[in-house]
Every structure is written in C-alpha cells, then in structure tokens.
C-alpha cells in the first residue's frame, strides 16, 4: 500500500511541475522552466520584480544577500519579470545596474503569477521540489504601506521561511501581504 502512496505523490508532483510554466522565456526568447532543478535542489525562490518599481529596486541588495546565503544550501533564486513592457534589453540593463547574478526569466503570459498568486512586485514565492508553493509574500516587513517604512525590518519573513525549508521543517507563516507595485497587466 505504501509504494502506491509514494507513486501518487510523485505523480502529483510531476503534474504540478508540468502545469507550469509553458511560456516562461529566458532573455533570448527560449522556453525555460525555472522550477526544474537538480537532485540537490530543495526549493526555488521566485522573486517577482519589474524594472520600474522603486520598492523592488530597493530590495536588490537583500535579494542578492539571501541568494548568496542559501544557494549553497539547495535553494535557488530566479528573478521573474512578469510585465510585458520589460523587454529583454531593458531587463539586461536593469540586471546590470543592480548587479544581479541570478537566473532571469520573463513571465509575460503570467503563468508563474497565476501558479503562485502574486499580485505585486517585489513579492516572492518559495516553490518546493514537488512544485508546491511553500511560502508567498513579502521579503521582510521593512515596508508597512505605501510611503510608510522602517529604517530596518523587524521581521525577516522570507529568510525565516527559507531556514525552515532548509531544515526540512514546515514553513510556519505560509503567506504574508507584500507591499509594492501592483502588476499593471495582471491576467486573471
């Protein structure tokens, strides 16, 4: 009986991974699956961003710091640009300007947006090896509301979620409200 349960879990995970993202492209226009991972990958952090969101841009150092900390622990990071006006050339300039050294994808059909439920940038989704959303929401609580922020965050929500994932523990807070720029061409 137990082997059948294991097979069912594997089939369900394969279905989730196959369900996304058929039309996610790299900057050369080639289809890619940012959720495909090697055997050592326990999770992927999708960082939804745009080139013109000041809140997203302020988080560039924090994203890079978290990626450097967790990439050696089986957690990958991918920048996701879900707005059609962010062309490959504009994205390349943005990546260079902010010094990102992360994989980059365009999700202009917003398949990853639909799969994860994100609504603003910056917003993150932590996807488990089986394709399930383990956490979705803010990076930290630095931004309380539009025009209202703290000098330093008091809660590092994404980092705490990643620590739990790294340790094989459930994420205590699976969803938080991100403050940022609403996705202008959100397809629902």
PyMOL commands that set and color helices and strands:
alter all, ss='L'
color gray80, all
select helices_A, chain A and resi 2-19+54-58+60-73+88-97+111-116+157-166
alter helices_A, ss='H'
color red, helices_A
select strands_A, chain A and resi 43-49+75-81+103-106+120-121+123-128+133-137+143-145+148-149+181-182
alter strands_A, ss='S'
color yellow, strands_A
deselect
rebuild
show_as cartoon
